[in-house]
Every structure is written in structure tokens, then in C-alpha cells.
Amino acid sequence: MPVAVAPIWSPDAQYLLFVGSEYTAGVGVASVYDWWLVPVGGGEAVQLGARELFERQGIIRSASADSFRRWTRFPQPHGWLAKGNRVVFDGEIGGTAANLWQIQISPADGKLVGEPQRLTSGTGEEDPSATQDGPVAFVNPDLNWDI
């Protein structure tokens, strides 16, 4: 696994969820970014298919100062809520402001359940931090270019 970034713990601390990729043979660069789940006690990382869901809904991560790295535009998990086994992340659709989203993970097999659901519809919520039992804090940057 050449790239593994933005890891978060499962509520029971038995798994790590992260953004990862594999190398494309002969190209020498990382590609196929997705969410991966790996058991802490050992075992193979499993690709979850978040990329397909995000592409279908047009969700990307907001541009950042280091957006020259392709993975920075891919939605990253920020918190795994125990209630409902939901993962919170930030993303935007069609160049609009970022919002907070969630998607459920099955406790039985670790697979994503259903479609991503938007939690906010404000003017740019991003970088959420969540506790296991539900409260979520986030950033809503207000850029003011006036002199």
C-alpha cells in the first residue's frame, strides 16, 4: 500500500479506516484512492468502495493549500461514531461550499451501507472532529478579502 493517510479508529479500537491507494503497474504513481479498513490485530486491508459512491454523487474534498497532491481532493474520514456506525467526512459537490457528510459502515462485515448523506448545508463546513457518541465540531472558515 504506497499511500495511507488520514487514519481514524473504529469505536471499539479494533480497526483503522484510512484513505489509501495502490500503484498502477508501469506508471509509478499512486492511483485508485479509496477508503480502506484494516483490522488492528492483523490481516489484510479491505477496499471499501467509497470512491464509487463519492464519484456517483460528485463529492470531492475542498481544494486546499496542498491540492497538488491528488489524495487531498479525495474525501477523508474524520470521525467514526459508535451510534449507528457512521463515519463523518467533509466534501463538496460541483465546486460549491464544503459540507459535512456521513455514511454508515456495517458492523458485521465493515462494508459501506447506503449512500452518503449530507449533514449540513451551510457556507463551507469542513474538517469535522467527532466523538464516538455523536457531538461533532467543525470549521467554517470565513475568508474576508476586504482591506
Wavefront OBJ file of the C-alpha trace (Angstrom):
o trace
v 0.000 0.000 0.000
v 2.027 3.023 -1.190
v -0.252 5.716 0.282
v -2.132 5.555 3.584
v -3.329 8.857 5.076
v -5.982 10.232 7.448
v -6.399 7.159 9.698
v -9.203 7.019 12.248
v -10.043 4.376 14.870
v -13.242 2.373 14.922
v -15.260 2.973 18.122
v -14.105 -0.385 19.526
v -10.454 0.298 18.520
v -10.350 -2.962 16.546
v -9.989 -1.343 13.091
v -8.313 1.556 11.337
v -10.112 3.313 8.489
v -7.961 5.398 6.140
v -7.572 6.819 2.645
v -5.254 4.586 0.675
v -4.172 3.745 -2.821
v -2.259 1.227 -4.827
v 0.333 1.712 -7.520
v -0.710 1.348 -11.118
v 1.752 -1.033 -12.778
v 4.205 0.732 -15.056
v 3.025 4.215 -14.103
v 4.940 4.588 -10.848
v 2.387 6.855 -9.172
v -0.372 6.147 -6.712
v -3.891 5.845 -8.074
v -7.275 4.369 -7.204
v -7.775 6.307 -3.986
v -10.423 4.802 -1.762
v -11.271 4.166 1.863
v -9.638 1.059 3.300
v -10.312 -0.830 6.522
v -7.678 -2.912 8.290
v -8.000 -4.957 11.496
v -5.577 -3.776 14.167
v -4.881 -7.351 15.247
v -3.510 -8.211 11.805
v -4.962 -9.143 8.474
v -5.451 -7.728 5.021
v -6.713 -4.214 4.354
v -10.093 -4.218 2.600
v -11.020 -1.625 -0.021
v -14.487 -0.261 0.857
v -15.680 1.226 -2.441
v -16.201 4.767 -1.120
v -14.655 6.131 -4.317
v -17.511 4.766 -6.435
v -20.117 6.254 -4.081
v -18.396 9.641 -3.982
v -17.970 9.745 -7.770
v -21.614 8.830 -8.308
v -22.729 11.763 -6.130
v -19.954 14.080 -7.336
v -18.438 14.524 -3.870
v -14.846 15.745 -3.636
v -12.869 17.320 -0.823
v -12.472 21.098 -0.942
v -9.319 22.485 -2.514
v -6.549 23.001 -0.008
v -3.177 24.672 0.046
v -1.529 21.360 -0.809
v -4.025 20.349 -3.501
v -1.131 19.429 -5.789
v -1.351 16.035 -4.097
v -4.221 14.140 -5.681
v -5.321 12.462 -2.455
v -6.017 15.823 -0.792
v -9.073 16.214 -3.050
v -10.435 12.814 -2.051
v -12.838 12.853 0.963
v -11.082 11.750 4.122
v -12.761 10.128 7.132
v -12.646 12.366 10.200
v -14.626 10.562 12.889
v -16.313 7.207 13.409
v -19.449 7.493 15.541
v -20.363 4.431 17.615
v -24.089 5.162 17.457
v -25.181 3.899 14.062
v -21.604 3.075 12.970
v -21.399 6.278 10.943
v -18.267 7.901 9.550
v -18.234 11.702 9.248
v -16.295 13.438 6.458
v -16.292 16.745 4.573
v -16.805 17.233 0.869
v -18.250 19.465 -1.795
v -20.339 18.931 -4.889
v -19.804 20.852 -8.121
v -17.451 23.499 -6.756
v -19.887 24.699 -4.102
v -19.002 25.179 -0.441
v -17.889 22.175 1.578
v -20.392 20.472 3.834
v -20.300 17.671 6.368
v -21.408 14.210 5.272
v -21.839 10.807 6.840
v -22.015 7.227 5.679
v -22.778 4.090 7.642
v -20.395 1.141 7.987
v -21.814 -2.322 8.661
v -20.562 -3.711 11.985
v -20.951 -7.235 10.577
v -18.613 -7.018 7.592
v -17.109 -3.494 7.569
v -18.749 -2.602 4.246
v -20.305 0.780 3.492
v -24.103 0.839 3.785
v -26.295 3.035 1.598
v -25.415 6.405 0.094
v -23.524 9.293 1.709
v -25.889 11.688 3.490
v -25.232 15.411 3.746
v -25.417 16.667 7.342
v -25.039 20.417 6.745
v -25.917 22.871 4.006
v -24.057 25.960 5.136
v -21.334 28.045 3.594
v -18.299 25.843 3.987
v -18.204 23.410 6.893
v -15.054 21.320 6.855
v -12.505 19.433 8.982
v -15.030 17.773 11.325
v -13.980 16.165 14.557
v -16.436 13.770 16.158
v -16.752 11.964 19.446
v -17.836 8.333 19.405
v -21.243 9.137 20.851
v -22.277 11.881 18.459
v -21.225 15.506 19.042
v -19.393 16.898 16.025
v -17.249 20.055 15.914
v -16.168 21.579 12.609
v -14.511 24.578 10.995
v -16.439 27.127 8.977
v -13.710 29.456 7.679
v -14.753 32.980 6.818
v -12.337 34.458 4.315
v -12.553 38.232 4.169
v -10.529 39.798 1.361
v -11.571 43.386 2.157
v -8.965 45.957 3.044
l 1 2 3 4 5 6 7 8 9 10 11 12 13 14 15 16 17 18 19 20 21 22 23 24 25 26 27 28 29 30 31 32 33 34 35 36 37 38 39 40 41 42 43 44 45 46 47 48 49 50 51 52 53 54 55 56 57 58 59 60 61 62 63 64 65 66 67 68 69 70 71 72 73 74 75 76 77 78 79 80 81 82 83 84 85 86 87 88 89 90 91 92 93 94 95 96 97 98 99 100 101 102 103 104 105 106 107 108 109 110 111 112 113 114 115 116 117 118 119 120 121 122 123 124 125 126 127 128 129 130 131 132 133 134 135 136 137 138 139 140 141 142 143 144 145 146 147
